[in-house]
Amino acid sequence: MSVHEKYAIIDTKGTIITPFIYDEMTNFYEGLASIKKEKKYGFIDKLGNEVIECVYDYVHDFSEGLAGVRKGRKYGFINKEGDIVIPCVYDQVNYFSEGLAGVVKNRKYGYIHKNGNPVISFSYDYRFGFLNSFNDGLAAVWKSKRYGFIDPEENLIIPFIYSETRAFVDGLAQVWNWQDRSGYINKEGVEYWED
């Protein structure tokens, strides 16, 4: 709930749980919501306890038990206890999905495991704002100004031929060709174009 551009938690009966002291607040993910107070970010639980201090320059929501955090210009990951479990060495990070997270280093991106080990090489071009997650066992990657799809073993499943893509959901992904025509592909690369 927001009053005078400050946020607080209220319960389903309308009882105010926290004071209106937060500059920003997200929805709860995995039991925690990110908060911003005095230009720094942290996390709060549903009881209003600040379980992770507001010491970060930016945070992502929790996914698969970890949240991306930025200290200075670099990103890493913390667990729900607030411990940095993957050091802040990346230029950008995405959330974990299917056990992997996309991360950027030196304008190239790859994927890391929740233990911090790289599992997919930093050989893909980073398009600002486009860092794709694994969904349905595949992730869209950008190389030589084209999108294709890889599996978690870095096998190229769908070739680099699309101008834009969306994630796979229930075995289909929306794609666009270079004539801005929209359609869908299945996980074998069979195309279904809209008329």
N, C-alpha and C positions, 0 to 999 in steps of 0.2 A: 504494500500500500504506500502511496506517496502523498505527502503534505508539504507544501512550500518547497517543492523540489528535493525533499529528503525522503528516504525510504525506511520502512520498518516492516516487521513480520506481524501479521495478525492471524489468529486461528479461525476455524470455520464458524465460530460463534461471534466473531467480531472483537474478541479480546486482543488488545495490543500486547504482543510478546516482547518486542524490543522498542527502545526509544527511536524516534525519527532522526537518526544520525548518519545514515548512509547516503552517499552521493549517487551510487548505482547499486542495483541488486538484480540478479538473474533468477530464473526459476530454479527449483531444486533438481539436481541430477545426482543420482546415487546417494541421496540423503543430505547433500550439501549444496548451498547456493553461493555463488561468488558475490562479493561485496566490494565496494570502493569507499574508502574513508580517508580523508586528508591526502588525496592523490595517490594512494597505494591500495593494492588489492589483496584480499584474503578470502576466507570461507567461513560460513556460519551454518550451524545445524538448525533443525526445525524447532528446537527449544530456545533458540536465540543465543546460543553460546558461540563465541568466535573461536572456532576450533583450530583455525590456521590464521595466524596473525596477518594483518594488512602490511606486508613488507615487500610485495612484488609490484613491478611496474605494469604488469598486465597478467591476466590468467585466462585460461580456457576452462570450460566446464569439465567435470570428471566423466571419464568413460573407461570402462574396464578397470576401475580402481586407481587410475592415474589421471592427473590434470597437467596440461602444459602451463608453464609459468615463464615469465620474462623478468630477468634481472639485468638492468642496463639495456644492452642491445641484443643479448643472447637468450635463447630459450632452452629449457630442459623440462623435466617432469618431476612432480612430487606425488607421494602417496597420501592417503587420507589422514595420516598422522602428521603431515607437514614435512616429512623427510624428503630431501632431494634425492631421488633414486636414479635419475639420469641427469648428469651435469648440464648446466646451462652453457652449451657450446654451439647451438644451432641458430641459424639466422631466422628460421620460422619453423613451426611445428603444426601438425594437425592432431586430432584426437585419435585414440586407439580404436581400431575396429578389426575384428577377427584376429586379434593378437598383434597387429602391426600398426605403426603410425608413420605417416609420411613426414619427413624432415628435410630441411634445406640447409646446405652448407656450400658456400662459394658459388651461389646461383645455380647449383645443381641439386636435384633431389633424389632421395632414395627412401628406403623404409627400414625401420628398426623394430626389434622385438622388445617386449616389455622389460627384458633384462638389460636393455641398452645396446645390445650387439646389433650391428648392421646386418640385415639379411638380404637386402636388395641394393645393388650398387648405386652410387651417386652418379648415374650416367644420364639422367633425364633432365631436360631443360625446365627451369622454374618459370612459370607464367604467373606474375604477381596476382595473388588472390585465388589461384587455382592449385590447390594441393589436395589431391583426391585420396579418398579412403578405399579400403577393400570392402566390397559388398558382393554377396553371392559368389565369393571366391575370386573376384577379379577387381583390378583397379585400372582406371584410365591414366595413362601417362603421356606426356608431351615430349616429342622429339622431332627436330627438323621441321618445326611449325605444323605438326600434325599430331592427332591423338590416335593411340592404339590402346589395347588392353593387355595386361600381364597377369599371370597367376602368382601365388606366393613364392614359387621357386624361380621367378623371373623369366619364365617361358613366355614368349610373345604369342598370345592366343588370337588376338584380333590385330591385323596389321595397322600401321600408322597411315590412315587414309582419311580421317575425319577432321572437320574444322572445329566442331564442338561436340561434347558428349555429356551425358548424365550418368549417374551410377546405375548399375544393374539392380533391379528389384524384381523378384519372382522370375528370374531368368531372362528378362528383357532390359535393354538400355536404350534410351533415346539418343539419337545421333543426328548430326547435320553434315551434309556434304559441302563441297566448295561452291555450289550454286545456291546455297542457303536453303536447300531442300531438307525437310525434317522427316525422319522415319525411325524405325526401331531395328535392333539387331538382337539375335539370340546369342547364347554363349558359344555357339559354333561359328558365328559370324554371318549367318543367313540374314539378309536384309529384307525388311518389310517397309516400303516407302509409302508415305501418305500421298493421296492423289491431289 
